[in-house]
């Protein structure tokens, strides 16, 4: 038996971290972001086994995959199963594309489908793993939702609340510098307070006037205020803004843009590796073979 699922990559434009030590359901982030057609596909096979084992490979190589393994443990507990996961990631990790969330969520969705468990259990398990390991906050919930989203309230439903900004656009991504370890940023209390304050302001402003143009202008403001972008990333955004709208992917040394796609590709290719994609409106989903 094999289960297959896809989870779109997710780019956070800006965010406000929200932690509840008592309840991971309420933890996550407020903010806004975009789900993209590049993401994670996981094939999962399962058989009875004692002791319980989880083996993961990513892009063909064996991987420790802590987020995926923890998510699968949250999903099935100590049930004596031999679980094998083969995940293909379209984009690099630790560059603000939500790949750890995508890998975990596509894996839990595929396994839940195999075991006839509810979809909500799969989303919750992946969300818990991301929050506990501090590798992301709102990516799992956003990826399960799809499209361009505003996260009004943090966490899983019924606490978490999201709404869509409609629209299907082409996107250009560019990876410019080395990875940013999300956990480091999310473990820095002073930095977090600053991010939370600006993130809260941006979310409030976007809810007053929800549009993709407003999302990008607030994202660019957020990027300049929180001071995580290095000079090269800032130069790339300014160059891209001549041909559309662009900002920094949170949290990565990478840029996302929308506008004149050929010119954005040409302009950003000077700064790093470029990927082209579209907005994924469907959200994370089980795929059927064939």
C-alpha positions as CSV (number, residue, x, y, z in Angstrom):
1,X,0.0,0.0,0.0
2,X,1.3,3.4,-1.0
3,X,-0.1,6.8,-0.2
4,X,1.0,10.0,-2.1
5,X,0.3,13.6,-1.2
6,X,1.4,17.1,-2.2
7,X,1.9,20.2,0.0
8,X,2.5,23.5,-1.7
9,X,5.5,25.6,-0.7
10,X,4.5,28.6,1.4
11,X,6.2,32.0,1.5
12,X,5.5,34.2,4.5
13,X,5.4,37.9,3.5
14,X,5.3,39.0,7.1
15,X,4.3,37.4,10.4
16,X,3.7,37.8,14.1
17,X,4.8,34.8,16.2
18,X,2.2,33.5,18.7
19,X,3.2,30.9,21.2
20,X,1.1,29.2,23.8
21,X,3.1,26.9,26.0
22,X,-0.1,25.2,27.3
23,X,-1.7,24.6,23.9
24,X,0.0,24.0,20.6
25,X,-3.4,24.3,18.9
26,X,-3.3,28.0,19.6
27,X,0.4,28.5,18.7
28,X,1.4,29.7,15.2
29,X,1.5,33.0,13.6
30,X,-0.7,35.9,12.4
31,X,0.4,37.4,9.1
32,X,0.1,36.8,5.4
33,X,1.7,34.7,2.7
34,X,1.5,33.0,-0.6
35,X,1.2,29.2,-1.4
36,X,3.1,28.2,-4.5
37,X,2.9,25.4,-7.1
38,X,6.4,24.3,-6.2
39,X,6.4,22.2,-3.0
40,X,6.8,18.7,-1.6
41,X,5.5,15.4,-2.8
42,X,5.7,12.4,-0.4
43,X,5.2,8.8,-1.1
44,X,4.5,6.7,2.0
45,X,4.4,3.0,2.5
46,X,3.4,1.3,5.7
47,X,3.4,-2.2,7.1
48,X,2.9,-3.8,10.6
49,X,6.3,-3.9,12.3
50,X,7.7,-4.2,15.8
51,X,9.5,-2.2,16.9
52,X,8.0,1.0,15.4
53,X,10.3,2.4,12.7
54,X,10.2,5.5,10.5
55,X,12.7,5.8,7.5
56,X,12.8,9.0,5.5
57,X,14.6,9.9,2.3
58,X,14.6,13.4,0.8
59,X,15.3,13.9,-2.9
60,X,16.7,10.3,-3.1
61,X,19.0,10.5,-0.1
62,X,18.5,9.1,3.4
63,X,17.6,12.0,5.8
64,X,17.2,12.5,9.5
65,X,14.1,14.7,8.7
66,X,13.3,15.6,12.3
67,X,10.1,17.5,11.5
68,X,8.6,14.8,9.3
69,X,9.5,12.0,11.8
70,X,8.0,13.9,14.7
71,X,4.9,14.7,12.7
72,X,4.4,11.0,11.9
73,X,4.9,10.1,15.6
74,X,2.2,12.6,16.5
75,X,-0.1,11.1,14.0
76,X,0.3,7.4,14.9
77,X,1.8,7.4,18.4
78,X,3.5,4.1,19.3
79,X,1.4,2.0,16.9
80,X,3.8,-0.8,15.8
81,X,4.3,0.2,12.2
82,X,7.2,0.3,9.7
83,X,6.8,3.6,7.9
84,X,8.9,4.5,4.8
85,X,8.7,8.0,3.4
86,X,10.2,9.2,0.1
87,X,9.9,13.0,-0.2
88,X,10.8,15.1,-3.2
89,X,11.3,18.8,-2.5
90,X,11.1,21.3,-5.4
91,X,12.9,24.1,-3.5
92,X,15.9,24.4,-1.1
93,X,15.3,24.2,2.7
94,X,15.8,27.1,5.2
95,X,15.2,29.7,2.5
96,X,11.7,30.7,3.4
97,X,9.8,28.4,1.1
98,X,8.1,26.3,3.9
99,X,9.8,23.1,2.7
100,X,10.1,21.5,6.2
101,X,6.3,22.1,6.6
102,X,5.7,20.8,3.1
103,X,7.6,17.6,3.7
104,X,5.9,16.9,7.0
105,X,2.4,17.8,5.9
106,X,2.6,15.8,2.6
107,X,3.9,12.8,4.7
108,X,1.2,13.0,7.3
109,X,-1.6,13.4,4.7
110,X,-0.3,10.4,2.7
111,X,-0.1,8.2,5.8
112,X,-3.5,9.4,7.1
113,X,-5.0,8.5,3.7
114,X,-3.5,5.0,3.9
115,X,-4.7,4.4,7.5
116,X,-8.2,6.1,6.9
117,X,-7.5,8.8,9.5
118,X,-9.1,12.2,9.3
119,X,-7.3,15.0,7.3
120,X,-7.5,17.2,10.4
121,X,-5.3,14.7,12.3
122,X,-2.6,14.9,9.6
123,X,-2.6,18.8,9.6
124,X,-2.5,18.9,13.4
125,X,0.4,16.4,13.6
126,X,2.5,18.4,11.1
127,X,1.7,21.7,12.8
128,X,2.6,20.3,16.3
129,X,6.0,19.1,14.9
130,X,6.8,22.5,13.3
131,X,5.9,24.4,16.4
132,X,7.7,22.1,18.8
133,X,10.9,22.1,16.8
134,X,10.6,25.9,16.1
135,X,11.2,25.3,12.4
136,X,8.1,27.2,11.4
137,X,4.9,28.6,12.8
138,X,2.1,29.2,10.3
139,X,3.4,27.3,7.2
140,X,1.5,24.0,7.8
141,X,-1.8,25.7,8.4
142,X,-1.3,28.0,5.4
143,X,-0.2,25.1,3.1
144,X,-3.3,23.2,4.0
145,X,-5.4,26.2,3.1
146,X,-3.8,27.2,-0.2
147,X,-3.9,30.4,-2.2
148,X,-2.9,33.9,-1.0
149,X,-3.8,33.9,2.7
150,X,-4.2,36.3,5.6
151,X,-3.8,34.5,8.9
152,X,-6.2,36.6,11.1
153,X,-5.7,34.5,14.2
154,X,-2.9,32.0,15.0
155,X,-3.2,28.3,15.3
156,X,-5.5,25.4,14.2
157,X,-9.2,25.9,13.8
158,X,-11.4,26.9,15.6
159,X,-8.7,29.2,17.1
160,X,-6.9,29.9,13.9
161,X,-8.8,31.9,11.3
162,X,-7.6,32.5,7.7
163,X,-9.1,34.3,4.7
164,X,-8.1,34.4,1.0
165,X,-7.1,37.2,-1.2
166,X,-8.3,35.8,-4.6
167,X,-6.0,35.6,-7.6
168,X,-3.8,33.3,-9.6
169,X,-0.5,34.9,-10.6
170,X,2.9,33.9,-11.9
171,X,5.6,34.2,-9.3
172,X,9.4,34.5,-9.6
173,X,11.6,33.3,-6.7
174,X,15.4,33.8,-6.3
175,X,17.7,32.2,-3.8
176,X,20.5,34.7,-3.1
177,X,22.5,33.8,0.0
178,X,23.1,31.1,2.5
179,X,20.4,29.4,4.6
180,X,18.8,31.2,7.5
181,X,18.1,28.8,10.4
182,X,14.5,29.6,11.4
183,X,15.0,28.1,14.9
184,X,17.8,30.7,15.7
185,X,15.6,33.6,14.8
186,X,12.5,32.1,16.6
187,X,14.6,31.6,19.7
188,X,15.9,35.2,20.0
189,X,13.5,36.9,22.4
190,X,14.4,40.5,21.7
191,X,14.3,39.9,17.9
192,X,10.9,38.1,18.3
193,X,9.4,41.0,20.1
194,X,10.4,43.4,17.3
195,X,9.1,41.0,14.6
196,X,5.8,40.5,16.5
197,X,5.2,44.3,16.8
198,X,5.8,45.0,13.0
199,X,4.0,41.8,12.0
200,X,0.9,42.7,14.1
201,X,0.9,46.2,12.4
202,X,1.2,44.7,8.9
203,X,-1.6,42.2,9.4
204,X,-3.9,44.8,10.8
205,X,-3.2,47.1,7.8
206,X,-3.7,44.3,5.2
207,X,-7.1,43.4,6.8
208,X,-8.2,47.0,6.4
209,X,-7.4,46.8,2.6
210,X,-6.8,43.2,1.5
211,X,-5.1,43.1,-2.0
212,X,-2.0,41.5,-3.4
213,X,-0.5,44.9,-4.1
214,X,-1.0,46.0,-0.5
215,X,0.5,42.6,0.7
216,X,3.7,43.3,-1.3
217,X,4.0,46.9,-0.1
218,X,3.6,45.8,3.6
219,X,6.0,42.9,3.1
220,X,8.7,45.3,1.7
221,X,8.1,47.6,4.7
222,X,8.3,44.6,7.1
223,X,11.6,43.5,5.5
224,X,13.2,46.9,5.9
225,X,12.0,47.3,9.5
226,X,13.1,43.9,11.0
227,X,16.7,44.1,9.6
228,X,17.2,40.5,8.6
229,X,17.9,41.2,5.0
230,X,21.5,41.6,3.9
231,X,22.7,44.2,1.3
232,X,22.5,41.8,-1.6
233,X,18.9,40.8,-0.8
234,X,17.9,44.5,-0.5
235,X,19.6,45.2,-3.8
236,X,17.8,42.3,-5.5
237,X,14.4,43.5,-4.2
238,X,15.0,47.1,-5.3
239,X,16.1,45.9,-8.8
240,X,13.0,43.6,-9.0
241,X,10.7,46.4,-7.9
242,X,11.4,48.2,-11.2
243,X,9.5,45.4,-13.0
244,X,6.7,44.6,-10.5
245,X,6.6,43.9,-6.7
246,X,9.1,42.0,-4.6
247,X,10.1,41.3,-1.0
248,X,12.1,38.9,1.1
249,X,10.9,35.4,1.9
250,X,10.5,35.0,5.7
251,X,12.8,33.5,6.8
252,X,15.4,33.0,4.0
253,X,18.1,34.8,2.0
254,X,15.7,34.7,-0.9
255,X,13.2,37.0,-2.7
256,X,9.7,36.5,-4.2
257,X,8.3,38.7,-6.9
258,X,5.3,39.2,-9.2
259,X,4.9,41.4,-12.3
260,X,6.7,41.3,-15.6
261,X,7.8,37.7,-15.3
262,X,10.5,37.6,-18.1
263,X,12.1,40.8,-16.8
264,X,11.9,39.7,-13.2
265,X,13.7,36.4,-14.2
266,X,16.3,38.3,-16.1
267,X,16.9,40.9,-13.3
268,X,17.0,38.4,-10.4
269,X,19.2,35.8,-12.2
270,X,22.1,38.3,-11.7
271,X,21.7,37.8,-7.9
272,X,21.1,34.0,-7.6
273,X,19.2,30.9,-8.7
274,X,15.8,31.7,-10.1
275,X,12.6,29.5,-9.9
276,X,9.3,30.2,-11.7
277,X,6.0,29.0,-10.4
278,X,2.4,30.0,-10.0
279,X,0.1,30.4,-7.0
280,X,-1.4,27.1,-5.7
281,X,-5.0,27.6,-4.9
282,X,-5.8,24.0,-3.9
283,X,-3.8,23.6,-0.8
284,X,-2.2,20.4,0.4
285,X,-3.9,17.3,-1.0
286,X,-3.7,13.6,-1.5
287,X,-2.7,12.5,-5.0
288,X,-4.0,9.4,-6.7
289,X,-1.5,7.2,-8.6
290,X,-1.8,7.1,-12.4
